[in-house]
Amino acid sequence: MIMQYDDNATRPTMLAAGAAAAAASGAALAQQTRAKGPRVWLDMDQQELDDAYDQVVYAPNRDQVGKRRVANSDRARSVIGAPARVAYGPTEIEKLDIYRSKQANAQGNAPVNIFIHGGAWRANKAADYAFLAEPFVQAGAHYVILDFTNVDEAQGNLFPMVEQVRRAVAWVHNNARSFGGDPNRLYLTSHSSGSHIGGCVVTHDWRKENLPVDILKGAALSSGMYDLKPVRLSKRSKYVKFTDEMEQALSAQRHIDKLHTPLILAHGTYETPEFQRQTRDFYAAVKAAGKPVELAVGEGYNHFEMLETLGSPYGLLGRAVFAQMRLMRE
């Protein structure tokens, strides 16, 4: 199934949309006015590939949207309260924020959504994403936002990040009842590099931890990367120490045989060409494997604006995840 929305409920301002359009046009014009170099990936030369994995080239309002995210998260906490901050591992960063729903029923079996933030594997923190929790807790679900190490702290290694997030998901499953959650109704949401990690979570063999293979009953991965080969060829290799083992093990598209979670995959039409292609190709591969998957395309949204649609039950991602979790909108 492919869903495509022009969503006025969470649509960015005309100024932001105009800036995104100007950026995309500017990037295209810049490519046209320079001599094209040798092909590095598909029909892209090195500069084109580097730009395709550099969000600011296509989304110049990144900082504006980031300020909005922090401010909206502060406002959300004033409404739904501060989260319970709980450790899932031994190091200081291995903690998660639990936003509990006051509307959850007394039986303590509310669904739980777990969010993995993005930031090019290098930046951001759980506290800045509280705005996503508000619509979910108001609808009777608990929302858990993860903190984990970054690739710079891990000396260029992506494995520690993925391993921490997998352990965090296992912790939520094993401890869900302690905060009124149902371990049999866990869902995942993610964005950007968080969706790369999310892809590694949904294609993990959970039997290794003596956990159900369908530990997650659904996942919505937005604006992610699911095969690391082209990423490895891009300028991101300056701070990620890619290896053959890393590329193979952490490319979700190569491990669809281990996928037991229905997926929603999403991208905006103003994202970079590679982020759009990565999502479309992963969607096609999952669909070809006969596994449940939907593609949600946000018309007029860039990479950073896409995430904002998760923070509203009437936004592109919010609407899709509410349907996946069978939550009622007010």
For each residue, the residues with C-beta under 8 A, 3 or more apart:
1: 294 295
2: 294 295 296 297
3: 294 295 296 297 316 320
4: 296 297 299
5: 296 297 298 299 316 319
6: 11 299 300
7: 10 11 298 309 314 315 316 319
8: 11
9: 312 314 315
10: 7 308 309 311 312 314 315 316 318
11: 6 7 8 17 300
12: 16 17 20 61 300 301 305 308
13: 16 17
14: 17 18
15: 18 19
16: 12 13 19 20 61 64 65 305
17: 11 12 13 14 20 21 270 300
18: 14 15 21 22
19: 15 16 22 23 60 61
20: 12 16 17 23 24 58 59 60 61 270 300 302 305
21: 17 18 24 25 270
22: 18 19 25 26 60
23: 19 20 26 27 57 58 59 60 302
24: 20 21 27 28 58 270
25: 21 22 28 29
26: 22 23 29 30
27: 23 24 30 31 51 57 58
28: 24 25 31 32
29: 25 26 32 33
30: 26 27 33 34
31: 27 28 34 36 47 48 51
32: 28 29
33: 29 30
34: 30 31 47
35:
36: 31 45 48
37: 40 45 46 47
38: 45 46
39: 42 43 44 45
40: 37 44 45 46 49 233
41: 44 49 229 230 233 234
42: 39 230
43: 39
44: 39 40 41 48 49 52
45: 36 37 38 39 40 48 49
46: 37 38 40 49 50
47: 31 34 37 50 51
48: 31 36 44 45 51 52
49: 40 41 44 45 46 52 53 230 233 234 274
50: 46 47 53 54 234 235
51: 27 31 47 48 54 57 58 272
52: 44 48 49 230 234 272 273 274 275
53: 49 50 230 231 234 235 236 272 274
54: 50 51 57 58 235 272
55: 58 59 62 120 192 272 302 303 304
56: 59 60 62
57: 23 27 51 54 272
58: 20 23 24 27 51 54 55 270 271 272 302 303
59: 20 23 55 56 62 65 270 271 302 303 304 305
60: 19 20 22 23 56
61: 12 16 19 20 64 65 302 304 305
62: 55 56 59 65 66 304
63: 66 67
64: 16 61 67 68
65: 16 59 61 62 68 69 304 305 308
66: 62 63 69 70 128 304
67: 63 64 70 71
68: 64 65 71 72 308
69: 65 66 72 73 128 129 131 307 308
70: 66 67 73 74 128
71: 67 68 74 75
72: 68 69 75 76 131 311
73: 69 70 76 77 127 128 129 130 131
74: 70 71 77 78 130
75: 71 72 78 79 131
76: 72 73 79 80 130 131 133 134
77: 73 74 80 81 82 83 130
78: 74 75
79: 75 76 134
80: 76 77 99 130 133 134 137 138
81: 77 99
82: 77
83: 77 97 98 99 100 130 133 145
84: 97 98 100 179
85: 95 96 97 98
86: 95 96 98 175
87: 90 94 95
88: 94 95 96 167 168 171 172
89: 94 164 167 168 171
90: 87 94
91: 94 149
92: 95
93: 147 148 149 153 164
94: 87 88 89 90 91 147 148 149 164 167 168
95: 85 86 87 88 92 126 147
96: 85 86 88 126 144 145 146 147 168 171 172
97: 83 84 85 126 127 130 144 145 147
98: 83 84 85 86 142 143 144 179
99: 80 81 83 130 133 136 137 142 143 144 145
100: 83 84 104 137 142 179 180
101: 104 110 136 137 138 139 140 141 142 143 180
102: 137
103: 137 138 139 140
104: 100 101 108 110 140 141 142 180
105: 108 109 110 140
106:
107:
108: 104 105 177 180 181
109: 105 180 181 182 185
110: 101 104 105 140 141 142 180 181 182 185
111: 140 141 142 181 182 185 186 187 325 326 327
112: 141 142 143 144 172 176 181 182 185 186 187
113: 136 141 142 143 144 186 187 188 189 321 325
114: 144 145 146 168 169 172 186 187 188 189
115: 129 132 143 144 145 146 188 189 190 194
116: 146 165 188 189 190 191 194 195 197 198 201
117: 124 125 126 128 129 145 146 190 191 192 194
118: 124 190 191 192 193 194 195 223 307
119: 122 123 124 150 192 193 194
120: 55 123 192 193 236
121: 150 151 158 161 193 196 240
122: 119 150 151 152 239
123: 119 120 150
124: 117 118 119 128 129
125: 117 128 147
126: 95 96 97 117 129 145 146 147
127: 73 97 130
128: 66 69 70 73 117 124 125
129: 69 73 115 117 124 126 132 133 145
130: 73 74 76 77 80 83 97 99 127 133 134 145
131: 69 72 73 75 76 134 311
132: 115 129 135 136 143 145 189 307 310 311
133: 76 80 83 99 129 130 136 137 143 145
134: 76 79 80 130 131 137 138 311
135: 132 138 139 311 312 313 318 322
136: 99 101 113 132 133 139 141 142 143 327
137: 80 99 100 101 102 103 133 134 140 141 142 143
138: 80 101 103 134 135 330
139: 101 103 135 136 313 322 327 328 329 330
140: 101 103 104 105 110 111 137 327 328
141: 101 104 110 111 112 113 136 137 325 327
142: 98 99 100 101 104 110 111 112 113 136 137 179 180 181
143: 98 99 101 112 113 115 132 133 136 137
144: 96 97 98 99 112 113 114 115 172
145: 83 96 97 99 114 115 117 126 129 130 132 133
146: 96 114 115 116 117 126 165 168
147: 93 94 95 96 97 125 126
148: 93 94 161 164 165 168
149: 91 93 94 153 154 160 161 164
150: 119 121 122 123 153 154 161
151: 121 122 154 156 157 158 161 239 240
152: 122 155 156 239
153: 93 149 150
154: 149 150 151 157 158 159 160 161
155: 152 241
156: 151 152 239 240 241
157: 151 154 160 241 246
158: 121 151 154 161 162 240 246 250
159: 154 162 163 246 249 250
160: 149 154 157 163 164
161: 121 148 149 150 151 154 158 164 165 197
162: 158 159 165 166 197 200 201 250
163: 159 160 166 167
164: 89 93 94 148 149 160 161 167 168
165: 116 146 148 161 162 168 169 197 198 200 201
166: 162 163 169 170 200 201 204
167: 88 89 94 163 164 170 171
168: 88 89 94 96 114 146 148 164 165 171 172
169: 114 165 166 172 173 186 188 201 215 216
170: 166 167 173 174 206 209 211 215
171: 88 89 96 167 168 174 175
172: 88 96 112 114 144 168 169 175 176 181 183 186
173: 169 170 176 183 186 211 215
174: 170 171 183
175: 86 171 172 178 179
176: 112 172 173 179 181 182 183 186
177: 108 180 181 182 183
178: 175
179: 84 98 100 142 175 176
180: 100 101 104 108 109 110 142 177
181: 108 109 110 111 112 142 172 176 177 185 186
182: 109 110 111 112 176 177 185 186
183: 172 173 174 176 177 186
184: 217
185: 109 110 111 112 181 182 217 325
186: 111 112 113 114 169 172 173 176 181 182 183 215 216 217
187: 111 112 113 114 216 217 218 219 220 321 324 325
188: 113 114 115 116 169 198 201 202 216 218 219 220 221 261
189: 113 114 115 116 132 198 219 220 221 222 310 317 321
190: 115 116 117 118 194 195 197 198 219 220 221 222 224
191: 116 117 118 194 195 222 223 224 306 307 310
192: 55 117 118 119 120 195 196 222 223 224 303 307
193: 118 119 120 121 196 197 224 225
194: 115 116 117 118 119 190 191 197 198 224
195: 116 118 190 191 192 198 199 221 222 223 224 225
196: 121 192 193 199 200 224 225 226 228 250 252
197: 116 161 162 165 190 193 194 200 201
198: 116 165 188 189 190 194 195 201 202 219 221 224
199: 195 196 202 203 221 224 225 226 252 253 282
200: 162 165 166 196 197 203 204 250 252
201: 116 162 165 166 169 188 197 198 204 216 219
202: 188 198 199 216 219 221 252 259 260 261 263
203: 199 200 252 255 256 258 259
204: 166 200 201 208 258
205: 208 213 258
206: 170 209 211 212 213 215
207: 210 211 213
208: 204 205
209: 170 206
210: 207
211: 170 173 206 207 215
212: 206 215
213: 205 206 207 258 260
214: 217 260 261
215: 169 170 173 186 206 211 212
216: 169 186 187 188 201 202 219 261
217: 184 185 186 187 214 261 262
218: 187 188 261 262 263 264 321 324 325
219: 187 188 189 190 198 201 202 216 261 262 263 264
220: 187 188 189 190 263 264 265 266 296 310 317 320 321 324
221: 188 189 190 195 198 199 202 224 263 264 265 266
222: 189 190 191 192 195 265 266 267 306 307 310 317
223: 118 191 192 195 266 267 268 271 275 279 303 306 307
224: 190 191 192 193 194 195 196 198 199 221 265 275 278 279 282
225: 193 195 196 199 228 231 275 278
226: 196 199 251 252 253 278 279 281 282
227: 230 231 251 252 253 254 278 281 282
228: 196 225 231 232 242 246 247 250 251
229: 41 232 233 247 251
230: 41 42 49 52 53 227 233 234 274
231: 53 225 227 228 234 236 237 240 242
232: 228 229 236 237 240 242 247
233: 40 41 49 229 230 237
234: 41 49 50 52 53 230 231 237
235: 50 53 54 238
236: 53 120 231 232 239 240
237: 231 232 233 234 240 242
238: 235
239: 122 151 152 156 236
240: 121 151 156 158 231 232 236 237
241: 155 156 157 246
242: 228 231 232 237 246 247
243: 246 247
244: 247 248
245: 248 249
246: 157 158 159 228 241 242 243 249 250
247: 228 229 232 242 243 244 250 251
248: 244 245 251 254
249: 159 245 246
250: 158 159 162 196 200 228 246 247
251: 226 227 228 229 247 248 254 255
252: 196 199 200 202 203 226 227 255 256 259 282
253: 199 226 227 256 281 282 285
254: 227 248 251
255: 203 251 252 258 259
256: 203 252 253 259 285 286 289 291
257: 289
258: 203 204 205 213 255
259: 202 203 252 255 256 263 286 289 291
260: 202 213 214
261: 188 202 214 216 217 218 219
262: 217 218 219 291 292 293 324
263: 202 218 219 220 221 259 286 291 292 293 294
264: 218 219 220 221 293 294 296 317 320 321 324
265: 220 221 222 224 279 282 283 286 293 294 295 296
266: 220 221 222 223 279 295 296 297 298 306 316 317 320
267: 222 223 271 275 276 279 280 297 298 306
268: 223 271 297 298 299 300 301 302 303 305 306
269: 276 297 298 299 300 301
270: 17 20 21 24 58 59 300 301 302 303 305
271: 58 59 223 267 268 275 276 301 302 303 306
272: 51 52 53 54 55 57 58 275 276 303
273: 52 276 277
274: 49 52 53 230 277 278
275: 52 223 224 225 267 271 272 278 279 303
276: 267 269 271 272 273 279 280
277: 273 274 280 281
278: 224 225 226 227 274 275 281 282
279: 223 224 226 265 266 267 275 276 282 283 295
280: 267 276 277 283 284 295
281: 226 227 253 277 278 284 285
282: 199 224 226 227 252 253 265 278 279 285 286
283: 265 279 280 286 287 293 295
284: 280 281 287 288
285: 253 256 281 282 288 289
286: 256 259 263 265 282 283 289 291 293
287: 283 284 290 291 293
288: 284 285
289: 256 257 259 285 286
290: 287
291: 256 259 262 263 286 287
292: 262 263
293: 262 263 264 265 283 286 287
294: 1 2 3 263 264 265 320
295: 1 2 3 265 266 279 280 283
296: 2 3 4 5 220 264 265 266 316 317 320
297: 2 3 4 5 266 267 268 269
298: 5 7 266 267 268 269 301 305 306 309 316 317
299: 4 5 6 268 269
300: 6 11 12 17 20 268 269 270
301: 12 268 269 270 271 298 305 306 309 316
302: 20 23 55 58 59 61 268 270 271 305 306
303: 55 58 59 192 223 268 270 271 272 275 306
304: 55 59 61 62 65 66 307 308
305: 12 16 20 59 61 65 268 270 298 301 302 308 309
306: 191 222 223 266 267 268 271 298 301 302 303 309 316 317
307: 69 118 132 191 192 222 223 304 310 311 317
308: 10 12 65 68 69 304 305 311 312 315
309: 7 10 298 301 305 306 312 315 316 317 318
310: 132 189 191 220 222 307 315 317 318 321
311: 10 72 131 132 134 135 307 308 315 318
312: 9 10 135 308 309 315 318
313: 135 139 318 319 322 327 329 330
314: 7 9 10 318 319 329
315: 7 9 10 308 309 310 311 312 318 319
316: 3 5 7 10 266 296 298 301 306 309 319 320
317: 189 220 222 264 266 296 298 306 307 309 310 320 321
318: 10 135 309 310 311 312 313 314 315 321 322
319: 5 7 313 314 315 316 322 323 329
320: 3 220 264 266 294 296 316 317 323 324
321: 113 187 189 218 220 264 310 317 318 324 325
322: 135 139 313 318 319 325 327 328 329
323: 319 320 326
324: 187 218 220 262 264 320 321
325: 111 113 141 185 187 218 321 322
326: 111 323
327: 111 136 139 140 141 313 322
328: 139 140 322
329: 139 313 314 319 322
330: 138 139 313
